[in-house]
Structures are given as structure tokens and as C-alpha cells.
Amino acid sequence: MDKQLKTEIITEYICSHRLTKKEFCKQCKISIPTFYRVMQNKNIKLITLIKIARKINLPIYKFFG
């Protein structure tokens, strides 16, 4: 059984901080294609999720539901 990421957490963070996707990716140190893979719940590396979680200041487990 695959777990789906709660991508709405990322979307809400981007909107509330008035960031563009490009600015968010730059702050997280991830690429734009990687960002889109995350948002589409495709196969991503754990380090990518760690980078995003650090930026948003949330524990990783909050991204799973």
C-alpha cells in the first residue's frame, strides 16, 4: 500500500508566505522538476522530503496521512 503525501501542506505554505514555486524550490534547495514530482506524489527521495520539511518547519510524519 502506497502512502500519499499531503501536498496541500506545501501549497498552503507557499500561498501563506506569498512565494512562487521557483522561490520555494530555491529556498529548499530542490529543483523545479523535483518539486513537481513531489506535488504529483511520484517517487521521490527521502532527502527531498527532509529539505521541504526543514523549510516548512514540520516533522516528516505530518506529510503522511
C-alpha positions, 0 to 999 in steps of 0.5 A, a space after each residue: 500500500 502506497 502512502 500519499 503525501 499531503 501536498 496541500 501542506 506545501 501549497 498552503 505554505 507557499 500561498 501563506 508566505 506569498 512565494 512562487 514555486 521557483 522561490 520555494 524550490 530555491 529556498 529548499 534547495 530542490 529543483 523545479 522538476 523535483 518539486 513537481 514530482 513531489 506535488 504529483 506524489 511520484 517517487 521521490 527521495 527521502 532527502 527531498 522530503 527532509 529539505 521541504 520539511 526543514 523549510 516548512 518547519 514540520 516533522 516528516 510524519 505530518 506529510 503522511 496521512 
